[in-house]
Amino acid sequence: MVKHKENRLPKIFKAKDIRKNNLIEFALVVVVILVLNVIGSFLFTRFDLTSEKRYTLAPATKNLLKSVNDYVYFRVYLEGDFPAGFKKLRRETKEMLDEFRAYNKYIEYEFINPMAGSNKQDVDETIKVLVERGLQPTDLQVRTAEGMQQKVIFPGAMVMYRDKELPLDLLESQINTPAEMVLNNSIQNLEFKLAEVIRKLSQLQKPAIAFTEGNGELNEGDVHDVTQTLLQNYRVDRIIIGGRISALTRRSEPDNEGNVRILPNYQTIIIAKPTIPFDEKDKFIIDQYIMYGGKVLWLVDPVLASMDSLQMRESTIGIDMDTKLDDQLFKYGVRLNKNLVLDLNSASIPLRTGQVAGQAQIEYFRWHYFPLLSQASNHPIVRNINAIKADFTSSIDTVLVDYVRKTPLLKTSDYSRTVGTPALITLAMLREKPDERMYNKKGQATAYLLEGTFPSLFSNRMPPEITGSKDIGFLETSKPTAMIVVADGDIIRNQFHIPQGYPLPLGFDQFTRQTYGNKDFILNAISYLADESSLVSIRSRELKIRMLDMPKVNSSRLHWQVINILVPVVIVLIFGIVLAILRKKRYAR
């Protein structure tokens, strides 16, 4: 018996040691979890394991969220029975809002189904209210048990902050773009759109921008739509330089040491299609505005040509437009060519082709002088932007200038050609089939972004009319700044409704009923130049579409079904058998 007890004692002690070790391990795990939670309460960290870092917010977005100190409420109208693509847009929107909320507790949201009314009258009233508040509906063809059904959805949100409210469209509309690409581009721009609407609602002081006048520029009606949109984010003025040194810059109050600085009056000025030559004094004032860090959006026509001339006769002549700005732009790094670019990929114009039963017969023809411009680089200003309708545009060449970086923004298609001035412009070309062999010039650049430190046009040649002025503070080299040059002044001009005459949204063509990307381009360009928060840089985010190879899926359907159904079951069975064998061996001792 004694021998039997001696054999049992070590087993008892061993069991106690195991229990003790288990308790110690459990206590250590609890301690580690508590320590990690304490550290986490003081140190905010998030890990993004996606290859594109799609859930990593840009520094500009984080800085914006830090500045928001009151509730921003999103009512997102992406709830309901949608196709898979819109369900993905809904999910990505929710995840992005959750990411925003992780950095700021004041971000709140809810998803609403606007079609969930108890009767058709309630639904119609909801649709009417949403349209009046600025949300645009989208028509979908949805497959149901009864067949194809038309469905109206609102892929957008109403965003509220304090006493302000703004509509937000989440779906990018792009002409001739597959639905999958449209949805993917919409998802790519989610962070930018959500951050941009928060900035619009929460900014306390609006930056100042200005349209110049006095040199035949577009009037207020011509730029009415874009001006009204810009007023949501900026203070928009219209100024006549008129030889006044203080028109674009001002002298600051003396500091403690008595020093006085010269500061730009505006974040950006817009020179939209001047038709009267600039005098040397005004050019000098613009030049010194740039030298002190001012930014300019140049929208300049190198060639004078207009459809108005074709209203009464079948042909007209395109001639050089002498605005006296060529030497100034050349000094900054670009040359506007005295030509017109024709493109097979162009917008259509309506022409009367006859009359039947007293009704005019209208047909639409491709007008090669109205090229549809596309992005010439992946710069955030033009990334994923819709086609832009140009109107008698010219090509741009770059000039070597030290310390100035030049980025192409817009270009024509690979089926382009150029004609020099004087250029015969005739409607007779619409009756002829174009010779595609002549359209052999690829991608003619029509817009450039210039960034860096620019040399002054007036180095060593001060205009005599301003020599001796005490307010000049002349600089020969600029502070770091930027400008955008577009060889088409009409790119910012909105159409007017025929016959009622009210201004239409910029980019909307009332004849073809298509909306081009002109407005987005102008807003992005001004935002990039005038917005110090650099939110527009977020548009450089790229998310890859990982689509299935459907022919391959269909041909190997059974193979993958077997793998997905049987392999997990086999793995579980093997794991269970191995675990049972190990347990049996362990306790058999």
RACOR-V258958 format. One record per helix or strand of 2 or more residues. SS is the DSSP state (alpha for helix, beta for strand). FROM is the first residue (numbers start at 1). LEN is the number of residues. If there is no record, write none. Layout:
SS/FROM/LEN, SS/FROM/LEN
This chain:
alpha/2/41, alpha/59/9, beta/72/5, alpha/84/20, beta/107/5, alpha/120/13, beta/138/7, beta/147/7, beta/156/6, beta/164/6, alpha/179/10, alpha/190/13, beta/207/7, alpha/224/7, beta/234/7, alpha/245/3, beta/249/3, beta/262/3, beta/268/5, alpha/280/12, beta/295/5, beta/303/2, alpha/307/4, beta/315/6, alpha/326/7, beta/334/3, beta/339/5, beta/346/11, beta/359/17, beta/388/2, beta/396/3, beta/404/8, beta/416/5, beta/423/4, alpha/427/5, alpha/436/3, beta/445/8, alpha/464/3, beta/481/6, alpha/489/4, beta/508/2, beta/514/2, alpha/518/13, alpha/535/6, alpha/550/6, alpha/557/32
